[in-house]
Amino acid sequence: MSGRKNMVVILGLTASVSLIVSTVSALFISYRDRRIFFRLLNEDCGEMAEYAAFDFLDLYYRRNIMILTVFFLVGMSLFFLTFWYRNEMENRRIRALSANLEQVNTGKAIILSATGEDDFSKLEDEIYKTVTYLYQTKDAALQTKNEFAENLSNIAHQIKTPITAISLSVQMMKQEFGSVHLKQIEKQILRLTHLEEALLLLARMDAEAIRLQRKQTDVFTLLVLAADNLEELFAEAKTSVHIPELGEMMVELDPDWTMEAVMNLMKNCMEHSHEGMIHCSYAQNPLYTEILIWDDGEGFAKEDMPHLFERFYRGQNAREGGIGIGLALAKELIERQNGTIRARNQEGRGALFEIRFYSH
């Protein structure tokens, strides 16, 4: 509380305590004087005079008791009222600080109250300093993130130019010589092209340039379209996808980017499948919509499990030519849509990806 409010509390407590103490003291003195008066009257005037004065003094004493009782009650009321006032002022300050913290949580600047110095002023100052530091740290982190995304984008564009030139030269050389070494060069150029595309996509995601357009989408349709887009790749790898039709299940998400994430998971399963089969399943409850994608391979290596969704991480059994970005992209795209993704091994059934899109 401020100095003025503290003064009000001090005066209130002083007045109430003084009034209570004075009332009790007056009551004690009145009772003592009454005893002394009757003793002296009994000694001087005898028993009959004592009875004659008793009625008068008793009436006078009762009147004093009533007056002193009123003063005592007033003092007690003032005492409790002062404490109530103090608690109310503290509660107001606490509510004001809570409101400031809520404004911080919603991204608004903290508003300092102009109540002067009180018991909460130091706490308020520390909150303000902490929030200011957090805002500065956030701005610095955001600036660093934007600079990183811009640099990543620039690198990707710089890579694109020599790749295009080399690719054209290789195509011309293949027509004249048809060397096996040229095919290897072409394969590496294709890998660099995929890397350049991935870097551009990462730059857009880091700069939050990708705007997800969420709308009601059927899960079965989403899985089928993802498999259709990989049809040529699956045909080359002699892999098929089993997607059961379990009825219409609608979920709110961006169909294009979610399909991109699902395609990355299917490609990962294709690379590790033994019998050339990828399985999909899905279910829905009031809390979330679940999508399962798994293969019939050996599963993930134990050492790879903590790093599967890290950017540019390539596991022990990763195929040649991969750049280790597909699972990281899938994770970011899913989590930006109120979803989660988890990878685990199924005993005797290979590796499984578990996706959940939550309703709230």
C-alpha positions as MATLAB code, in Angstrom:
seq = 'MSGRKNMVVILGLTASVSLIVSTVSALFISYRDRRIFFRLLNEDCGEMAEYAAFDFLDLYYRRNIMILTVFFLVGMSLFFLTFWYRNEMENRRIRALSANLEQVNTGKAIILSATGEDDFSKLEDEIYKTVTYLYQTKDAALQTKNEFAENLSNIAHQIKTPITAISLSVQMMKQEFGSVHLKQIEKQILRLTHLEEALLLLARMDAEAIRLQRKQTDVFTLLVLAADNLEELFAEAKTSVHIPELGEMMVELDPDWTMEAVMNLMKNCMEHSHEGMIHCSYAQNPLYTEILIWDDGEGFAKEDMPHLFERFYRGQNAREGGIGIGLALAKELIERQNGTIRARNQEGRGALFEIRFYSH';
ca = [
       0.000    0.000    0.000;
       1.051    3.598   -0.528;
       2.179    5.903    2.298;
      -1.212    7.602    2.543;
      -3.033    4.300    2.828;
      -0.522    3.074    5.375;
      -1.204    6.194    7.413;
      -4.944    5.490    7.313;
      -4.345    1.951    8.582;
      -2.004    3.144   11.358;
      -4.457    5.818   12.510;
      -7.339    3.364   12.407;
      -5.451    0.783   14.452;
      -4.257    3.421   16.918;
      -7.745    4.846   17.389;
      -9.392    1.439   17.776;
      -6.792    0.132   20.239;
      -6.900    3.400   22.227;
     -10.681    3.275   22.377;
     -10.732   -0.359   23.508;
      -8.032    0.183   26.147;
      -9.728    3.340   27.430;
     -13.080    1.573   27.662;
     -11.649   -1.373   29.580;
      -9.720    0.970   31.866;
     -12.832    3.101   32.552;
     -14.857   -0.018   33.281;
     -12.272   -1.268   35.734;
     -11.989    2.139   37.460;
     -15.782    2.477   37.686;
     -16.085   -0.959   39.247;
     -13.288   -0.222   41.733;
     -14.768    3.168   42.726;
     -18.173    1.554   43.300;
     -16.630   -1.020   45.663;
     -14.731    1.661   47.576;
     -17.841    3.884   47.862;
     -19.973    1.089   49.317;
     -17.248    0.118   51.787;
     -16.864    3.700   53.042;
     -20.615    4.246   53.159;
     -21.049    1.084   55.183;
     -18.455    2.193   57.688;
     -19.865    5.730   58.112;
     -23.619    5.459   57.740;
     -24.497    1.905   58.544;
     -26.342   -0.768   56.753;
     -29.585    1.187   56.096;
     -27.758    4.009   54.262;
     -26.007    1.435   52.143;
     -29.309   -0.037   50.976;
     -30.682    3.433   50.260;
     -27.689    4.357   48.056;
     -27.514    0.984   46.380;
     -30.423    1.588   43.987;
     -29.099    4.974   42.908;
     -25.515    3.806   42.422;
     -26.608    0.605   40.713;
     -28.627    2.620   38.180;
     -25.653    4.947   37.660;
     -23.274    1.995   37.319;
     -25.506    0.259   34.746;
     -25.686    3.434   32.699;
     -21.887    3.651   32.694;
     -21.661    0.000   31.695;
     -23.954    0.618   28.730;
     -21.954    3.655   27.602;
     -18.648    1.841   27.984;
     -20.043   -1.187   26.117;
     -21.004    1.045   23.199;
     -17.516    2.541   23.128;
     -15.989   -0.938   23.310;
     -18.095   -2.163   20.382;
     -17.197    0.935   18.394;
     -13.522    0.308   19.074;
     -13.770   -3.360   18.035;
     -15.679   -2.400   14.895;
     -13.050    0.175   14.009;
     -10.339   -2.415   14.638;
     -11.884   -5.016   12.296;
     -12.797   -2.346    9.738;
      -9.167   -1.233    9.635;
      -7.992   -4.796    9.018;
     -10.652   -5.262    6.324;
      -9.528   -2.056    4.635;
      -5.884   -3.182    4.697;
      -6.741   -6.613    3.215;
      -8.923   -5.015    0.564;
      -6.095   -2.690   -0.496;
      -3.678   -5.636   -0.697;
      -6.169   -7.655   -2.740;
      -6.555   -4.754   -5.154;
      -2.801   -4.549   -5.630;
      -2.601   -8.305   -6.176;
      -5.403   -8.138   -8.744;
      -3.639   -5.255  -10.495;
      -0.378   -7.229  -10.679;
      -2.265  -10.283  -11.953;
      -3.929   -8.162  -14.639;
      -0.517   -6.875  -15.726;
       0.826  -10.422  -16.010;
      -2.222  -11.441  -18.043;
      -1.508   -8.563  -20.417;
       2.049   -9.839  -20.763;
       0.779  -13.343  -21.571;
      -1.446  -11.937  -24.317;
       1.455  -10.029  -25.857;
       0.548   -6.578  -24.565;
       2.981   -4.265  -22.840;
       2.856   -4.263  -19.068;
       1.178   -1.233  -17.501;
       2.672    0.026  -14.254;
       0.182    1.282  -11.699;
       0.687    4.770  -10.294;
      -0.095    3.936   -6.683;
       3.173    5.142   -5.190;
       5.471    3.210   -2.915;
       3.997    0.296   -0.993;
       4.768   -3.276    0.072;
       4.269   -4.522   -3.505;
       6.347   -1.870   -5.261;
       9.545   -3.911   -5.188;
       7.724   -6.956   -6.575;
       6.169   -4.791   -9.294;
       9.566   -3.360  -10.223;
      11.080   -6.842  -10.465;
       8.193   -8.037  -12.640;
       8.647   -5.046  -14.919;
      12.393   -5.666  -15.217;
      11.851   -9.354  -15.946;
       9.168   -8.695  -18.560;
      11.301   -6.020  -20.228;
      14.224   -8.440  -20.391;
      11.990  -11.161  -21.842;
      10.675   -8.794  -24.519;
      14.218   -7.817  -25.450;
      15.289  -11.462  -25.562;
      12.265  -12.348  -27.681;
      12.976   -9.532  -30.137;
      16.631  -10.540  -30.376;
      15.710  -14.195  -30.917;
      13.160  -13.254  -33.565;
      15.683  -11.071  -35.363;
      18.269  -13.870  -35.262;
      15.677  -16.325  -36.547;
      14.739  -14.043  -39.438;
      18.389  -13.476  -40.304;
      19.018  -17.220  -40.251;
      16.011  -17.859  -42.500;
      17.165  -15.132  -44.895;
      20.701  -16.545  -45.013;
      19.339  -20.030  -45.574;
      17.207  -18.764  -48.426;
      20.166  -16.944  -49.967;
      22.316  -20.066  -49.755;
      19.602  -22.116  -51.420;
      19.309  -19.619  -54.267;
      23.080  -19.526  -54.679;
      23.151  -23.327  -54.919;
      20.430  -23.354  -57.550;
      22.415  -21.473  -60.201;
      25.464  -23.813  -60.418;
      23.216  -26.863  -60.157;
      21.254  -25.733  -63.190;
      24.433  -25.061  -65.183;
      26.007  -28.392  -64.245;
      22.794  -30.242  -65.030;
      22.628  -28.776  -68.537;
      26.272  -29.674  -69.151;
      25.724  -33.237  -67.990;
      22.712  -33.645  -70.265;
      24.792  -32.539  -73.241;
      27.681  -34.838  -72.299;
      25.345  -37.810  -71.891;
      24.103  -37.398  -75.436;
      27.684  -37.571  -76.720;
      29.357  -40.072  -74.378;
      26.726  -41.834  -72.230;
      29.268  -42.569  -69.492;
      28.379  -44.315  -66.230;
      30.200  -41.579  -64.380;
      27.879  -39.035  -65.888;
      24.929  -40.953  -64.442;
      26.525  -40.738  -61.014;
      27.017  -37.017  -61.466;
      23.401  -36.672  -62.505;
      22.337  -38.563  -59.393;
      24.284  -36.200  -57.164;
      22.842  -33.200  -58.987;
      19.377  -34.535  -58.264;
      20.322  -34.840  -54.602;
      21.571  -31.249  -54.557;
      18.330  -30.149  -56.179;
      16.329  -31.821  -53.408;
      18.598  -30.181  -50.831;
      18.042  -26.769  -52.400;
      14.263  -27.264  -52.333;
      14.408  -28.403  -48.706;
      16.495  -25.391  -47.689;
      14.028  -23.027  -49.311;
      11.141  -24.726  -47.542;
      12.961  -24.585  -44.197;
      13.698  -20.904  -44.727;
      10.023  -20.221  -45.368;
       9.007  -22.171  -42.281;
      11.563  -20.471  -40.035;
      10.437  -17.076  -41.268;
       6.815  -18.171  -40.716;
       6.089  -17.328  -44.337;
       3.983  -20.467  -44.713;
       0.336  -19.794  -43.908;
      -1.615  -22.937  -43.207;
      -5.184  -22.810  -44.533;
      -7.051  -25.153  -42.236;
     -10.384  -26.598  -43.342;
     -12.468  -29.730  -42.847;
     -10.737  -32.622  -44.619;
     -11.574  -36.317  -44.838;
      -8.749  -38.509  -43.508;
      -9.261  -41.321  -46.025;
      -9.143  -38.865  -48.941;
      -5.976  -37.291  -47.523;
      -4.167  -40.647  -47.310;
      -5.276  -41.753  -50.772;
      -4.110  -38.504  -52.392;
      -0.743  -38.755  -50.636;
      -0.285  -42.312  -51.920;
      -1.347  -41.301  -55.443;
       1.295  -38.564  -55.545;
       3.940  -41.199  -54.769;
       2.613  -43.743  -57.253;
       5.605  -43.595  -59.600;
       8.071  -43.813  -56.726;
       6.201  -46.765  -55.229;
       6.051  -48.510  -58.610;
       9.795  -48.131  -59.033;
      10.408  -49.542  -55.555;
       7.751  -52.255  -56.030;
       5.873  -51.051  -52.973;
       2.139  -50.926  -52.377;
       0.065  -49.034  -49.808;
      -2.880  -50.492  -47.928;
      -5.412  -47.846  -46.863;
      -8.660  -49.282  -45.430;
     -11.857  -47.338  -45.917;
     -13.186  -46.875  -42.382;
     -15.874  -44.317  -43.069;
     -15.816  -40.552  -43.235;
     -13.716  -38.883  -40.541;
     -13.366  -35.117  -40.853;
     -10.520  -33.176  -39.273;
      -9.617  -29.477  -39.519;
      -6.204  -29.072  -41.170;
      -4.401  -27.781  -44.235;
      -4.834  -30.613  -46.777;
      -1.879  -29.695  -49.013;
       0.779  -29.282  -46.340;
      -0.539  -32.193  -44.275;
      -0.410  -34.359  -47.385;
       3.237  -33.266  -47.788;
       3.944  -34.471  -44.237;
       2.166  -37.793  -44.816;
       4.090  -38.332  -48.067;
       7.382  -37.907  -46.200;
       6.313  -40.539  -43.673;
       5.218  -42.941  -46.420;
       8.538  -42.481  -48.229;
      10.389  -43.268  -45.007;
       8.360  -46.456  -44.582;
       8.982  -47.399  -48.222;
      12.751  -47.148  -47.719;
      12.665  -49.591  -44.802;
       9.993  -52.020  -45.953;
      11.042  -55.629  -46.491;
       7.981  -57.040  -48.245;
       7.059  -53.895  -50.142;
       3.964  -53.035  -48.121;
       3.003  -49.865  -46.269;
       0.014  -49.960  -43.924;
      -2.250  -47.104  -42.881;
      -5.035  -46.867  -40.343;
      -7.017  -44.082  -38.703;
      -9.541  -43.534  -35.920;
     -11.371  -40.682  -34.235;
     -12.690  -39.872  -30.763;
     -13.957  -36.677  -29.068;
     -10.386  -35.659  -28.150;
      -8.350  -36.283  -31.298;
      -8.095  -37.882  -34.741;
      -5.362  -40.491  -35.000;
      -3.484  -41.615  -38.126;
      -1.127  -44.617  -38.072;
       1.432  -45.366  -40.791;
       3.792  -48.349  -40.483;
       6.004  -50.706  -42.477;
       7.096  -54.319  -42.185;
      10.813  -53.655  -41.825;
      13.223  -54.025  -38.916;
      12.136  -50.831  -37.180;
      14.203  -47.947  -35.911;
      17.612  -48.470  -34.370;
      17.664  -47.714  -30.656;
      20.404  -45.113  -31.141;
      18.312  -43.272  -33.743;
      15.105  -42.942  -31.708;
      15.965  -39.664  -29.879;
      17.098  -37.970  -33.128;
      14.571  -39.131  -35.728;
      12.888  -35.732  -36.130;
      16.042  -33.617  -36.047;
      16.954  -31.689  -39.162;
      19.581  -33.294  -41.411;
      19.868  -36.339  -39.159;
      20.345  -39.567  -41.063;
      19.901  -42.847  -39.245;
      22.069  -45.921  -39.420;
      19.842  -47.592  -42.005;
      19.103  -44.481  -44.065;
      19.145  -44.996  -47.824;
      21.871  -43.478  -49.942;
      21.025  -40.065  -51.323;
      18.733  -38.935  -48.506;
      19.325  -35.573  -46.845;
      17.578  -36.236  -43.519;
      14.955  -33.521  -43.724;
      11.679  -35.330  -44.441;
      10.770  -36.343  -40.883;
      11.734  -32.922  -39.486;
       9.449  -31.209  -41.995;
       6.616  -33.625  -41.232;
       6.933  -32.928  -37.514;
       6.866  -29.145  -37.936;
       3.892  -29.218  -40.298;
       1.893  -31.476  -37.974;
       2.711  -29.607  -34.760;
       1.707  -26.280  -36.326;
      -1.801  -27.700  -36.702;
      -2.372  -28.624  -33.050;
      -1.020  -32.092  -33.684;
       1.635  -34.444  -32.377;
       3.737  -37.136  -34.021;
       5.500  -40.034  -32.359;
       7.688  -42.806  -33.763;
       8.039  -46.233  -32.211;
       8.765  -49.832  -33.066;
       6.119  -52.513  -33.226;
       7.193  -55.978  -32.230;
       7.319  -58.054  -35.374;
       5.646  -55.339  -37.491;
       8.338  -52.745  -38.166;
       8.416  -49.008  -37.504;
       5.245  -47.012  -36.834;
       4.402  -43.308  -37.006;
       1.536  -42.171  -34.797;
      -0.079  -38.828  -35.683;
      -2.755  -37.136  -33.563;
      -4.682  -33.991  -34.438;
      -6.422  -32.673  -31.327;
      -9.882  -31.148  -31.452;
      -9.109  -28.385  -28.936;
];
